[in-house]
Amino acid sequence: METIQCIEGRRSVRRFKQEQIPEKTLEELVSAASYAPSWKNTQTVRYTAIYDQALIARIANEAIPDFPANQKTILGAPVLIVVTTIDKRSGYDRDGTFSTSKGTHWQSFDAGLSVQTFCLAAHDKGIGTVVLGIYDEAAVSRLLDIPEGESVSALIPLGYPNEEPHMPLRKTTDILLRIIK
Ligand SMILES: Cc1cc2nc3c(=O)[nH]c(=O)nc-3n(C[C@H](O)[C@H](O)[C@H](O)COP(=O)(O)O)c2cc1C
């Protein structure tokens, strides 16, 4: 697929076929994500892939308390990816102090770059994804036994699409782009 076609054609997919995603394919997606840029090449983003439907159901029921739409999306996914990031590296100097006035901001920035790369690679292979930001981080960490020093950055249900979502309106470049000559 052409790069621009992949970027423009990716949509958030919230309904999936039950067809399974091979582990090998997931490895390819995470490998693609490893090419994303990161703060001083620290590569702090980690992917946990959950196939266990009982665990997915527990996450939907115990870690998405007040948002039924996300519960439904997760319950319908053959695989749930939990994206975590290692704390206190991205945006930090070696002596443990912040490198910039933005503090911990760069940790999420790196996660976003990695996740978008992952999602574009998935789309290229005909696999649908949606980034979920509404979840109870403490509950997800507890259910997955996420190691101390890692934060949950996003959930990504994924699978072969069972819908063709329309494209939410995009702002035009006269709003998005400022050119200084
Ligand atoms: C940081 C972030 C958090 C998001 N959280 C959710 C979410 O909790 N639930 C959901 O259904 N979609 C979520 N989305 C998906 C957005 O709603 C979606 O990307 C946006 O509407 C544009 O649609 P598109 O991805 O199809 O282009 C999130 C996206 C991002 C980048």
The ligand as a MOL file (V3000), in Angstrom:
LIG
                    3D

  0  0  0     0  0            999 V3000
M  V30 BEGIN CTAB
M  V30 COUNTS 31 33 0 0 0
M  V30 BEGIN ATOM
M  V30 1 C -5.1790 9.3890 22.5150 0
M  V30 2 C -6.4300 8.8290 21.9180 0
M  V30 3 C -7.4260 8.3250 22.7500 0
M  V30 4 C -8.5990 7.7850 22.1940 0
M  V30 5 N -9.5260 7.2320 23.0290 0
M  V30 6 C -10.6080 6.6170 22.5010 0
M  V30 7 C -11.5080 5.9330 23.3510 0
M  V30 8 O -11.3480 5.8670 24.5710 0
M  V30 9 N -12.5800 5.3340 22.7590 0
M  V30 10 C -12.7780 5.3550 21.4000 0
M  V30 11 O -13.7580 4.7660 20.9270 0
M  V30 12 N -11.9260 6.0030 20.5650 0
M  V30 13 C -10.8460 6.6270 21.0830 0
M  V30 14 N -9.9410 7.2400 20.2500 0
M  V30 15 C -10.1550 7.2400 18.7760 0
M  V30 16 C -10.5810 8.6250 18.2560 0
M  V30 17 O -11.9220 8.8540 18.6150 0
M  V30 18 C -10.3920 8.6520 16.7200 0
M  V30 19 O -9.0270 8.5040 16.4110 0
M  V30 20 C -10.9050 9.9600 16.0920 0
M  V30 21 O -12.2990 10.0850 16.2490 0
M  V30 22 C -10.5770 10.0510 14.6000 0
M  V30 23 O -11.1000 8.9450 13.8990 0
M  V30 24 P -10.1610 8.0170 12.9970 0
M  V30 25 O -9.1320 7.3910 13.9270 0
M  V30 26 O -11.0480 6.9940 12.3710 0
M  V30 27 O -9.4810 8.8720 11.9720 0
M  V30 28 C -8.7810 7.7890 20.7760 0
M  V30 29 C -7.7610 8.2800 19.9510 0
M  V30 30 C -6.6060 8.7880 20.5070 0
M  V30 31 C -5.4950 9.2680 19.5950 0
M  V30 END ATOM
M  V30 BEGIN BOND
M  V30 1 1 1 2
M  V30 2 1 2 3
M  V30 3 2 2 30
M  V30 4 2 3 4
M  V30 5 1 4 5
M  V30 6 1 4 28
M  V30 7 2 5 6
M  V30 8 1 6 7
M  V30 9 1 6 13
M  V30 10 2 7 8
M  V30 11 1 7 9
M  V30 12 1 9 10
M  V30 13 2 10 11
M  V30 14 1 10 12
M  V30 15 2 12 13
M  V30 16 1 13 14
M  V30 17 1 14 15
M  V30 18 1 14 28
M  V30 19 1 15 16
M  V30 20 1 16 17
M  V30 21 1 16 18
M  V30 22 1 18 19
M  V30 23 1 18 20
M  V30 24 1 20 21
M  V30 25 1 20 22
M  V30 26 1 22 23
M  V30 27 1 23 24
M  V30 28 2 24 25
M  V30 29 1 24 26
M  V30 30 1 24 27
M  V30 31 2 28 29
M  V30 32 1 29 30
M  V30 33 1 30 31
M  V30 END BOND
M  V30 END CTAB
M  END
